[in-house]
Every structure is written in structure tokens, then in C-alpha cells.
Amino acid sequence: MSIERECRYHPGREAVVECQKMEFWYCQECLDICRACTDPCLYCKFRRECVIWELCRQEARKRCKEEAVSGQQY
């Protein structure tokens, strides 16, 4: 049996959700650990209807703040 859509980070695993902006697919584990939002700090025209963003919004915002702070230190 072949997998119809594979996870970007876990080849061989079935993907359950797609990033519409980047057209990447992600498995349930990536969604659970909020690794599926590829560019949470950048504009995305799909964000209003994005399942990934809705489930990972808090973690994504935290990552953006951390990146902004670490970027200012250099």
C-alpha cells in the first residue's frame, strides 16, 4: 500500500494537513508539536482559514518573539 501524501519531515508517514502557502504536507506528530507552520513570522494570505495556524497560534507567536529577540542580539 502506498502513501498518497507524505510528511515533509517524516518521509514514509501519511500526511494529514497541508500548508497552503508552501504546499507542504505534514503528519499528525508535526501538527501536535507545532512544527507544521513553515513561516509563522511572515505574512500568509491563507492564515484566516489555516488549520495549522489555528492549532499552533500560541506556539508560533512564541517562536516569532524568540527569533526577534535573538536577531536583535547579533
C-alpha positions in Angstrom: 0.0 0.0 0.0 1.5 3.3 -1.0 1.0 6.6 0.9 -0.9 9.2 -1.0 0.7 12.2 0.7 3.9 12.1 2.8 5.0 14.3 5.6 7.7 16.9 4.7 9.8 16.0 7.8 8.9 12.3 8.1 9.0 10.6 4.7 7.0 7.4 4.8 4.4 8.8 7.1 1.0 9.7 5.9 0.3 13.5 6.0 -2.9 14.8 7.5 -2.7 18.6 6.8 -1.3 20.8 4.1 0.3 24.2 4.3 -1.5 26.1 1.5 1.2 28.8 1.3 4.2 26.4 0.9 2.2 23.4 -0.4 4.0 21.1 2.1 2.2 18.3 3.8 2.7 17.4 7.5 1.9 14.3 9.7 0.0 14.4 12.9 3.2 14.5 15.0 4.3 17.7 13.3 0.9 19.2 13.9 1.0 18.1 17.5 4.4 19.7 18.2 3.5 22.8 16.1 6.3 22.2 13.6 4.0 22.5 10.6 3.8 26.3 10.3 6.8 26.9 8.0 7.0 30.7 8.3 4.9 31.8 11.2 6.5 35.3 11.4 5.8 36.2 7.7 2.6 37.3 6.1 0.3 34.5 4.9 -2.8 35.1 2.9 -4.2 31.7 4.0 -3.9 32.4 7.7 -7.5 33.2 8.3 -8.6 29.8 7.3 -5.5 27.8 8.2 -6.0 24.7 10.4 -2.2 24.7 11.2 -2.3 28.3 12.4 -5.4 27.8 14.5 -3.9 24.8 16.3 -0.4 26.3 16.7 -1.0 30.0 17.0 0.4 30.4 20.5 3.5 28.4 19.9 4.1 30.1 16.6 3.8 33.6 18.2 6.2 32.5 20.9 8.8 31.3 18.3 8.4 34.7 16.4 9.2 36.6 19.6 12.2 34.4 20.4 13.5 34.9 16.8 13.1 38.6 17.0 15.0 38.8 20.3 17.8 36.6 19.2 18.1 38.5 15.9 18.5 41.8 17.8 21.3 40.4 19.9 23.7 39.9 16.9 
